[in-house]
Amino acid sequence: MKNRLRGWAAGLMLLTAVSGYSNDANAETGEGLAGTVFFGRSPSGLQAGDTFAIEIKGSGLVDLYAYEAAIGFDPDKLVPGEAQSGLPGGYDITKEEPGVIRMASTRIGSGEGISGERVIGRLTFKVRQSGMTRLTLDRVVLLDSRLERKTIEHAGEAELSAAGEQEQNGQKAWIDPRDSE
């Protein structure tokens, strides 16, 4: 029963974090937490209309039981697709707002969290418009199995470039991806 309560408590903390609610009763100690969170390698050679995936990775993780992350993007250039968590055996939630995807995941049950190097999330986007754009990994909250938390305000960013022309029958043609929506 104690382990189920811990899983539900972590889930509740993540739900309140995703909704923007702050609870000072859950002091941010982060004593047992370690590690960094960052984007995996940025895709290259993108064209308007392409779909791509980018990973959220953790390195040097110690006892990661749950996390929440805000991913910023330019909605004029990118259309969000699927979001998947990499935490095994748990509960995931994704909330999309204009220009921001908030994703959260928690393990449920007994035991320690995950440690080491790991992909903790994966997002897909469709390139809507050509040009330079970036994804930002903002405000990442990590929780351990004792529900201590560590917040990383700006974990990283990925710069992307998409060309605005594609070849059609050997001819270069400008495309507007909104025409295919």
N, C-alpha and C positions, 0 to 999 in steps of 0.2 A: 504494500500500500504506500509506503514511504517513497518508493521509487516512482510510482505512478504520479504522486503529488509533485515530485521534482520535475518530471516531464511536463505536467500541466502548468506548473509555475513558470518554467522556461518558455513554454508556448504563450502563456499570458503576457509575460514580459516582452516577448517579440511582437505580439499583436499590438500592445500599447506603444512599443517603439515605432512600429510601422505607421500607426495612426498619428504619431507626433506627440503623444502624451508622455510626460516625464514624471517619474516617481522618485523623489529623493530618498525614500526609505531603502532603496536598493543602491547603497553607496558604491561608488566606482573605486574599487581598490585595485583590481587587476593583478593582485600579488602573484597568483599562480599562473597567470596567462603570459604566454610568450608567442612570438611570431609576427610575421608581417603578412599583409594581404595586398595583392596587386593584380593587374590585368596580365593575361598571357600575351603571347606575340600577336601584334596587330596584323590583320590580313593585308595583303598588297594586291595590286593589279585589279582593283575593283572597278566596275562599270556601273553606271546608273541602271537600276533594275536588278542588280545582283543581290543575292541573299548571302550573308556571312554569319559566322559564329565567333564569339570571343569568350574566353574562359576567365573566371575569377579564381586566382590561385592563392594558396596559403603556403608559407614556408616557415619552418621552425616552429610549427604549431605545437602547443602543449595543452592537452585536455580541452580541446574545443568542443563544447557541447551544443552551442547554438550561435547563430550570428544574424545580423541584419545589415544590409548595405543599401545605400542610395546610389544609383547609377544615373548620371546626368547625360543627356544627349540633345542634339538639335533636331526638333521635330520637323523642321523644314527640309532637312537632309536625310533623316533616317526614320524608318517605320519599325517599331519594336515588334518582335515575333514571340517566340517561346522563351521561357526562362525555366531553367532546371537547377535544382540544388544538388550538391555533391555529398551532403551529409547522409550517411546510411541510417535506415530505420527510424524515421521521424516524421515530422509534419512540416510542410512548406506552405508559404503564402507569398503571393506576388500582388503588388498594387501598382497600377500605372496612373500617373498624373502627367499633365503636359510637360514634356521635357525631363521627366524623372521616372525611373522605375525603382520601386522599393521592393526588395526581396528579403525574405527571412526564412530561416530553417532551424529546426531544433530536433535533437534526438529525443526519443521517448524511452523510458525504462531505466534500468540500473546500469551501473558501470561508468567508466571514465569516458571522456570525449575522445576525439581523434587527435593524433599527434603526428608530427613530421611534415612531409611535403604532400600536398594534395590539391586537386581541383575541387573547389567548394561550390562553384556555380558556373553556369554556362548560359549565355544569352545569344539570341539570333536577332538580326536586324535586316531589313531590306533597304537598299540604297534608293532613296527617293529622288535625290537631286545631286548632280555632280559638284565637285569642289572639295575643298578641305573642310574637315570637321573633326571633332574630338568627342571621345567618351570620357567622363570623369567618374572616378570611384570615390565618392564623398561619404563622410560619416559612416564608417563601418563600426558596428558594435559587436564585440566578441564576448561570449559568456562561457564560463567553464562549468564543470559538473557541480560546483558549490554555489553557482549562480553569482560569482564575482564577475564583474565586467570591466572591459577595457575598450575605450573609444579611440578610434583613429579618425581625425577630422578630414584629412585629405590623403587617401591611400595611394592615389596615382591617376594617371590618365593615359589614353591611347589616342594617337593622332591617325586619322584615316584620310585617304585621298581617293576620290572616284572620278574617273574620266567621264566626259559627257558625250562621247561618241562611241558607236559600235559599228562593226562592219555588217552590212546586210547585202548579200549577193556581190561581195567584192567592193562595194561602195561604202564610204564612210557616211554615216547619217546621224544627225543630232536627234536625240530622243528626249522626250519628257516622260519620266516614269509615271507621272500622274495620269497619263493617257491610258496606261495599262491597268489602272485600278478599277 
